[in-house]
Amino acid sequence: MGLRRVIVRNLGVYYMIIACLMFAVTGSLAKFVSKDLPSIEVVFFRNLIGLIIVIFTAIKLSKKIKGGAFWLLMFRGFIGSVALFAFFYNIAHINLAAAFTFSKTSTIWIALIAAIWLKERLSSLGWFAVFLGFGGIILIIQPNIGISKSDLLGVFSGLGAALAYTSARELSRHYPPNIIVLSFMAWGSVLPLVCMGAAEFISVDGFDFLFSKFVPPSLFSIAILLLVGIFGYLFQIYMTKSYAVSKKAGTVATVSYSDVIFTIIIGYFMGDGLPNAMAFFGIMLVILSGILVLKDKK
């Protein structure tokens, strides 16, 4: 009985660990299939599978929609999708753990956006965490070596995700969660099609994360893409369960950083190698800063 109580008490933590593992597997599969397909095509198939699933749940909620803030809903879908393009591009081209760490900076950006845009009070601990996080980013980028396109896209993936999450908080007053997710999945399915179609006629240097020609996937690639969609969906399910059963959202949010640890391990076996000492220290600083922000906002 004692063990059962311990498990029930920490069920949210266990669910979040499973969610992080699913997310890490999703990223590793996306990295694997990106050897044969452009990253934006991987995003398209990943979102298309999610879109099909979400449409069925959104239809049931159509009568409960309050409405309003339509353009904010469109902005959330657009900025979230473009941030995802940057994230998946980095998954394909840089160290897996570094790509995930860049995306985790969204917590830091959210605190900064809330303080500047929404005029929310940020304590001295919060400001310290923000500067600590940016210090971690600098250590990962290592500007003395040179700032690459992947570095810029990594920073944008965190900022874009933060703008999407912040918009979602306001949108929750007007729409149920599934409608907000539907907007994101719809943008994430249609926009890649438009960009891949445009790539047949135009070529923009440095913007291959947006404009890449469609490559017909092999049967093996289709199987991997299906797994990307399935594991991505499982990530969403277990993450939702984690917050639903936990009485301390801050605890499970802190545990959510474990996907970076998973990606370090998985990436190593995929041939990424381990981050150098400076980059590893930077990753730890970003994780610590995110935890401090969560503690400040508890």
N, C-alpha and C positions, 0 to 999 in steps of 0.2 A: 504493500500500500504506500510505503514511504517513497519508493522509486516512482510509482505511478503519479504521486502528487508532484514530485520534482519535474517529471516529464510534462504534466499538464501545466504547471506553473511557468515553464520555460518553452511552451509549445511555439510561441511566436518567434523565439530565437531560432528554434530548429527549422521552422518553415522558412525563415529568412536565409539561413545557411543553404538550404536546398535551392531557394530562389537564386542565390548568388552563384551556386554551382551551375544551375541551368543557364544563367546569363553568360557565365564564362564558357560553357560548352557552345552556346549560340555564337559567341564571338570567335571561338576556335574553328567551328565549322565554316563560318563566313570567311575567315582568313584562308582556310583550305580551298574552298571553292573559288575564291577570288584569284587563284592562280590561272584559272581558265576563263573567268568572266569578269567584266568591269564591276567595280564596287557598287555603282549606281544600279546595275541590273540585279545584284544581290539584294539591295534595299527594296527594289520593286517587288521581287518575289516574296521577300519576307513580309512586306506590308500587305500584299495581295492576299496571302493566306490569313493574316490577321483580320483584314477587311471583311472577308467572307464570314468569319466567325462572329465579328462584332455586329454586322448588319442584322443578323437574326435576333440578337438581344436588343438592338436599338429600335427595331420595329415594334417590339412589345412595349417600349417606353414612349412611343411617339405621342401618345395622348397626355403624357405627364410633363411635356415640355413647356416651361414658362416663356421662354424666348427672350429676345433682346440681345444686345451686344454681339450682333452678327459679325461685324467686321473684326472684332476682337477674337471671335471664334475662328475666323479665317486666318488671322494673323498667327494664332496659336498653332494651327495646322501647318501653315507655311514655314514658320521659323523653326518649329520642331522637326519638320521634314528635312530642311536644309542642314540643320545641326546633325541629324542622323546621317546624311550623305557624308559630311565631314568625318564623323565618327567611323563609319564603315570604310571610308577611304584610308584612314589611318590604320584600321585593323589590318587592311590588306598590305600596307606599305611600311609600317614600323613595328617595333616591339609591341606585342599584344598587351603587356602590362602597362606600358606607357600610354597606349591608346585609351585604355580603360581609366587610367589615372587622370588624363586630361578631361574625360567626360565627368569624372567625379568632382571636378572643380565647380560644377554647377551649384553645389551647396554654398561655396564661398561667394560666387556671383549673386546668388539669391539674397544673401545677407546684405551685400553691397547695393543691389537694386532696391531692396526693401528700405534701406536707410536713405538712399538718395531720391528715388522715385516715389515711394509710398510714404516717405517721411516717418518710418518706424525707428524707434530708438534702438541704437546699437551700443551696448555697454563697452567698457574698456577691454573686457575679455573678448568681445566680438570683434572689435577693431584689431586687436592683437592677432586673433585667429585669421582675419582677412590678410593681413600683411605677412603672416607666417605662411599662409597658403601660396601667396604670390612669390614668396621666397623659394618655396618648393618648386613652383613652375619654372623659375629661372634656373634652378639646379638641374631640372630635367632637360630643359632646352639647351643649357650650356652655351650661351650666346658667344662666348669666346671662340667656339668652334664655328659658329655661324648659325643664323636662324633660317630654317628650311620652311618650305611650304607646309610640310606636315606639322611643324611646330605651330604655325599660324592657324592651320585648320584644327589642331588640337585645342588651342585656346578658344577658338570659335565654337567648337562642339560643346564645350562647357558653358560658354556664355549663351549660345542659342538655346540650349536645354534649359538654362535658368530663366530666360525670357518666356519660354513655353510653360514652364511650371508656374511661374508667377502669374501669367495670364490665366492659367487653369484655375487658380484660386479665386479670381474674380468671376470667371465663367461658371463656377460651381453654384453661384447664386441664380443663374439663369437656366442652366442645362444639367441634366443628370450625367454622371461620369461617362456612361457608355456613348452618349452623343458627343462629348468632348473627344473621346478616344476615336470615335468614328470620323470626326473631322481630320484628325491627325493621320489616320490610316488612309483616308480618301486622298488627302494631299500627297501622302507618301507613296501612293499607287499611281496617281495621275501625273504628278510632276516628273517622275523618272521617265514615263512614257514620252512626255513632251520633250524632255531634254535629250533622250536617246534619239527621238525623231529629228530634232534640230541638229544633232551631231552628224547626221547624214549629209547636211548641206553646209554647216559651218564648223570651224575649228578655232577654239579660243585657247591660246597658250596659257598654261597654268590653271585652267579650269576643267581639267579632265575628270575631276571628282563630280562635276555636273554634266558635262557634255562628253559622253562616250557612246560609240556606236553599239547597237544591240548585237550580241553574239549568240547565235542559236545554241542553247545548252544541250549537252549530251544526256543520255538517259541517266548516267551516273551522276552528273551535275544536278539534274532534276531531283534525284533522290536526296542528295545532300541539301538542296534548297528546301525541300519538304521538311527535312530534319531541322533546318534553321528556323523555319516557321513554327514547327511543333515545340521545339525547346524554348523558343521565344515566347510562345503562348504559355508554356508551363511556368516560365519565369514570372509572367504577369499573374498567373493563378496563385502561385505560392507566395509571392510578394503581397498580394491582396489578402490572402489568408493570414499572413504574418501580422499585418496591421489590424486585422479584424479580431484576432483572438488575444492580442497583447494589450495589457493595461498600461504599459509604458512604451509609447511610440518611440521615444528617444533612444531606448535600449536597442530596439530592432533596427532603427535607422543607423545606429552606430555599427551594428553587426553587418549592415549592408555593404560596408567597405571590404568585407572578406572576399568579394569577387576579384579584387586586385591581387590578393594573395593567390587565389586559384589561377588567375591568368599568368602569374609569374611561373607557377609550377607547370601549367599546361604549355605555355609558350616555350619553356625550356626544352620540353620533350618534342616540340614542333620545330626546334632548331633556332629559336630566337636567341638562346643564350641568356645569361643573367645580366641585368642592368649593371653598369659600372658603379663604383662606390658612390660617386656624386649623384648620379641619377637615382640610385636606390634610396639615398638619404632624402632626395627631393620627393620621391614617392611617399616616404614615411611622413614627411612634413605636410604634404597635401592631405593625407589621411588624418593626421593629428589635428590639422586646422579645421577639417570638416567636423570632427568629433567635438571640438571646442565650440564651433558655431552651433551645433545641435544642443550642446549643454547650455549655451547662452540663451537659446530660444525655447528651452524645455517648458 
